[in-house]
Structure formats: C-alpha cells, structure tokens
C-alpha cells in the first residue's frame, strides 16, 4: 500500500513539520486499513475463586508440554516427567476445588440448598429463578 502512494507532497515541502505530518497521515491511514480494530468480547471470569496464580502458571506449562509432546519425539524419561506433571496438576486442581467447595458449604446458612447449587453448577445446569412463584 505504501509503495503505491505518491510522495510528491513530502519532497516538495520546505518546512520540516509539514512533510512529517503528511507522512504520518498517509502511514496511519494505510496502517488502519491494513490492520483494522477488531472488537473482542472478553469473557467474564466465571465464579472460580479457587483459581490461583500457581494453578494458572501450571496450566500454561502443562499446555506447553502437551504441545511439545505432539511436535517432538521425546525420550522415555521425558514422557514420564510429563505424565507425572499432568497427574500432579490434576490432583492439585481436584483438591483445590474440593477445598473451595467445602469452604463454600460450611460458610453458608442453608447447607442443603448450597449443596444443590454446587451440584447443579458442576453439572452445568442453569440456576432456576427462585422468585418464580405461580
């Protein structure tokens, strides 16, 4: 795009600022056409109070190891290391979720109702409107 522009305005100027402004205007116009703004929808972080910085780092490391495992042929020791890392990560994740759920239930007023909310949230069932009396 920039190679197709006519740059006569820049070469014919005596002032230093006007060629710079002309160049920046042309460059930004081409840049905005080539790289338009993309509206991204940010997902709200669901109710994951248990998700810590350490778990996030471990998750990213595990993803990296899995991607490398697909791309390269590793030795037996490396594969054992990756499997152990995955096993430890899953165990820590399960225990962290369990600890958060226990805390959530013990701090609630109505424990039975809270347990059912937890169960429905885990199986993906949408919460029903409690004020929907007929």
C-alpha positions as CSV (number, residue, x, y, z in Angstrom):
1,X,0.0,0.0,0.0
2,X,2.8,2.4,0.9
3,X,4.6,1.7,-2.3
4,X,1.6,2.8,-4.3
5,X,1.3,6.2,-2.6
6,X,2.5,9.4,-4.3
7,X,5.1,11.0,-2.1
8,X,5.4,14.3,-4.0
9,X,3.9,16.3,-1.2
10,X,6.7,15.3,1.1
11,X,9.5,16.0,-1.3
12,X,8.3,19.4,-2.3
13,X,7.9,20.9,1.2
14,X,10.4,23.4,2.6
15,X,9.3,23.1,6.1
16,X,10.3,20.2,8.3
17,X,7.0,19.7,10.1
18,X,4.6,19.6,7.2
19,X,6.3,16.6,5.4
20,X,6.3,14.7,8.7
21,X,2.6,15.4,9.2
22,X,1.9,14.3,5.6
23,X,3.9,11.1,6.0
24,X,2.3,10.3,9.4
25,X,-1.2,10.9,8.0
26,X,-0.5,8.7,5.0
27,X,1.2,6.0,7.0
28,X,-1.6,5.9,9.7
29,X,-4.3,5.8,7.0
30,X,-2.6,2.7,5.4
31,X,-1.9,1.2,8.8
32,X,-5.6,1.5,9.8
33,X,-6.8,0.0,6.6
34,X,-4.3,-2.9,6.8
35,X,-4.8,-3.6,10.5
36,X,-8.4,-2.6,11.4
37,X,-9.6,-2.6,15.0
38,X,-11.1,-5.9,16.0
39,X,-13.7,-5.8,18.7
40,X,-13.1,-8.6,21.1
41,X,-15.6,-10.0,23.5
42,X,-14.0,-10.5,26.8
43,X,-15.3,-13.5,28.7
44,X,-16.2,-12.8,32.3
45,X,-14.3,-14.9,34.7
46,X,-16.8,-17.4,36.0
47,X,-17.0,-18.0,39.7
48,X,-13.6,-19.6,40.1
49,X,-12.4,-18.3,43.4
50,X,-10.2,-21.4,43.7
51,X,-8.1,-20.5,40.6
52,X,-4.8,-19.2,41.9
53,X,-1.8,-17.8,40.1
54,X,0.1,-21.0,40.7
55,X,-2.6,-23.1,39.0
56,X,-2.7,-20.7,36.1
57,X,1.1,-21.0,35.6
58,X,0.9,-24.8,35.9
59,X,-1.9,-24.9,33.4
60,X,0.1,-22.9,30.9
61,X,3.2,-25.1,31.5
62,X,1.1,-28.2,31.0
63,X,-0.3,-26.9,27.7
64,X,3.2,-26.1,26.5
65,X,4.4,-29.6,27.4
66,X,1.5,-31.2,25.6
67,X,2.2,-29.1,22.5
68,X,5.8,-30.1,22.6
69,X,4.8,-33.7,23.1
70,X,2.8,-33.6,19.9
71,X,5.6,-31.9,17.9
72,X,8.7,-33.8,19.0
73,X,9.7,-37.3,19.8
74,X,10.8,-37.4,23.5
75,X,12.8,-39.9,25.4
76,X,11.1,-42.3,27.8
77,X,12.2,-40.2,30.8
78,X,10.8,-37.0,29.4
79,X,7.4,-38.7,28.7
80,X,7.4,-40.0,32.3
81,X,8.1,-36.5,33.6
82,X,5.2,-35.0,31.5
83,X,2.8,-37.7,32.7
84,X,3.8,-37.1,36.4
85,X,3.4,-33.4,35.9
86,X,-0.1,-33.9,34.5
87,X,-1.0,-36.3,37.3
88,X,0.2,-33.8,40.0
89,X,-1.6,-30.9,38.3
90,X,-4.9,-32.9,38.2
91,X,-4.6,-33.9,41.8
92,X,-3.8,-30.3,43.0
93,X,-6.7,-29.0,40.9
94,X,-9.1,-31.5,42.3
95,X,-8.1,-30.8,45.9
96,X,-8.3,-27.1,45.4
97,X,-11.8,-27.3,44.0
98,X,-12.8,-29.6,46.8
99,X,-11.3,-27.3,49.5
100,X,-13.2,-24.3,47.9
101,X,-16.5,-26.2,47.8
102,X,-16.1,-27.3,51.4
103,X,-15.4,-23.7,52.5
104,X,-18.4,-22.5,50.4
105,X,-20.8,-25.0,52.1
106,X,-19.5,-24.5,55.6
107,X,-19.9,-20.7,55.4
108,X,-23.5,-20.9,54.1
109,X,-26.6,-20.6,56.1
110,X,-28.7,-23.3,54.3
111,X,-26.2,-26.1,53.7
112,X,-28.6,-28.3,51.8
113,X,-29.6,-25.6,49.4
114,X,-25.9,-24.7,48.9
115,X,-25.0,-28.3,48.2
116,X,-27.7,-28.5,45.5
117,X,-26.4,-25.2,44.0
118,X,-22.9,-26.7,43.8
119,X,-24.2,-29.9,42.2
120,X,-26.2,-28.0,39.6
121,X,-23.2,-25.7,38.9
122,X,-20.9,-28.6,38.4
123,X,-23.2,-30.5,36.0
124,X,-23.8,-27.3,34.1
125,X,-27.5,-26.9,35.0
126,X,-28.6,-23.2,34.9
127,X,-29.9,-21.9,38.2
128,X,-33.6,-21.5,38.4
129,X,-35.2,-18.3,39.3
130,X,-36.2,-18.7,43.0
131,X,-38.8,-15.9,42.9
132,X,-40.8,-17.5,40.1
133,X,-43.9,-18.5,42.1
134,X,-47.1,-19.3,40.3
